[in-house]
Amino acid sequence: MFSTNTKIKNNIYDLAIFSKIPAFPEKLHVGRPNIGGRENLLARINDMLDRKWLTNHGQFVQEFEKKIAEYIGVKHCIATCNGTIALELAIRALGLTGEVLVPSFTFIATAHALQWQEITPVFCDIDPKTHTIDPYRLQQMITPRTSGIIGVHVWGNPCNVEALTQIAEQNNLKLMFDAAHAFGCSYKKQMIGKFGEAEVFSFHATKFINAFEGGAIVTNNDDLAEKIRLMTNFGFAGLDNVIYIGTNGKMNEASAAMGLTSLESLDEFIEVNYRNYQCYQNELADIVGVSLFAYHKEEHSNYQYIILEINEALTGVNRDTLVKILEAENVIARRYFYPGCHRMEPYRSYFPHAGLLLPETEKLTQQVMLLPTGTSIDGESIVKICHMIHFIVKNANSINRALVKPLSSETEQKNTLSP
Ligand SMILES: Cc1ncc(COP(=O)(O)O)c(C=O)c1O
């Protein structure tokens, strides 16, 4: 399976956690940005400078919004400075109040966007197969204070949109989606962005399509779109005319220039991500206890995330140890969304027992790790990473034993200093 030059570890003491010689000379990160056509970006930046129009719904932002709306097949797109502000704007414009049901297995911004406006995020467990909010459990958590639901299409894997829509309709709740991961993905062959009252994308540097920092709200609701557009620009309806409370959520022209450039490479990014995903899939197929999250074959996916679930009972090595060993090799694997929003402040203090209702979230946050992918990693490096994972699992017992032996002070220091 592996070419001999990738067989770099013959002995457990060859592992960098012991030997201090990493497999990779430079760190391989999760979420290294896809850059796209540098020349096109620089031409746009020059154009922007020549025109001396840097922000305030300029030409590039308008073009970016149009392209996003067309790509998804939705009426309105409002570009924003980031995904978090986009969530806050959508939540506010929808008039959510009291309690809103959200998964805890998400990036903290989903919960913060509510709490920032003194709306209580009520954490609902996930379906372990899809990693998205479980509609069955969600139904049981609706109270008279519930005003809405925010589903999160984690990894670009769609929520059970149909079930959530039905629950929202039956209970007169507003439904929106955090689609931060899901640009270029589909649900039942329809592009994500069309569902609920509104959906929110992130175009942060680590995302599939990036605008350095950026976000967008997409909706088919004319009134909602108008309200959000006003709110994004302080509530200005025209010069000297503020008709609404608002904030500064505008995307700037340099970000839109990057966003447009990124969109031009969309097919290439998917191709590269898919190739990497297939490579991981082939190389990790026969490791018992290590499962690679599988994207729906029949849906569009951006394949932006390589997600492993580590079952310690089968591998003999736990997720955290695996992450630490890989980190020493300069493979900066990440624990997402560890430890879960409900275990972070202020939610941990507000709801100290939330975990009791979140068994699947608790389990998954102990098992999930992400591996590097995207345009900055090549197939050979992926094979090498997989070889190391094979090696670690095969030698789990002796590695565990060796790890509990006191390390030399130099090794200890190095491990403490790792980010
Ligand atoms: C699920 C999720 N929601 C919201 C956000 C916030 O987006 P941004 O970083 O653009 O503010 C992110 C990512 O960063 C995310 O992963």
The ligand as an SDF file (V2000), in Angstrom:
LIG
                    3D

 16 16  0  0  0  0  0  0  0  0999 V2000
  -19.9580   26.6310   12.1150 C   0  0  0  0  0  0  0  0  0  0  0  0
  -19.4100   28.0280   12.1180 C   0  0  0  0  0  0  0  0  0  0  0  0
  -20.2300   29.0580   12.3690 N   0  0  0  0  0  0  0  0  0  0  0  0
  -19.7950   30.3240   12.3510 C   0  0  0  0  0  0  0  0  0  0  0  0
  -18.4790   30.6400   12.0890 C   0  0  0  0  0  0  0  0  0  0  0  0
  -18.0410   32.0540   12.1490 C   0  0  0  0  0  0  0  0  0  0  0  0
  -17.6000   32.5440   10.9400 O   0  0  0  0  0  0  0  0  0  0  0  0
  -16.5180   33.7210   10.8930 P   0  0  0  0  0  0  0  0  0  0  0  0
  -15.2180   33.1650   11.3410 O   0  0  0  0  0  0  0  0  0  0  0  0
  -16.5130   34.1230    9.4440 O   0  0  0  0  0  0  0  0  0  0  0  0
  -17.0000   34.8230   11.7670 O   0  0  0  0  0  0  0  0  0  0  0  0
  -17.5870   29.5850   11.8040 C   0  0  0  0  0  0  0  0  0  0  0  0
  -16.1850   29.7710   11.4710 C   0  0  0  0  0  0  0  0  0  0  0  0
  -15.3210   30.3400   11.6610 O   0  0  0  0  0  0  0  0  0  0  0  0
  -18.0520   28.2480   11.8380 C   0  0  0  0  0  0  0  0  0  0  0  0
  -17.2250   27.2260   11.6110 O   0  0  0  0  0  0  0  0  0  0  0  0
  1  2  1  0
  2  3  1  0
  2 15  2  0
  3  4  2  0
  4  5  1  0
  5  6  1  0
  5 12  2  0
  6  7  1  0
  7  8  1  0
  8  9  2  0
  8 10  1  0
  8 11  1  0
 12 13  1  0
 12 15  1  0
 13 14  2  0
 15 16  1  0
M  END
$$$$
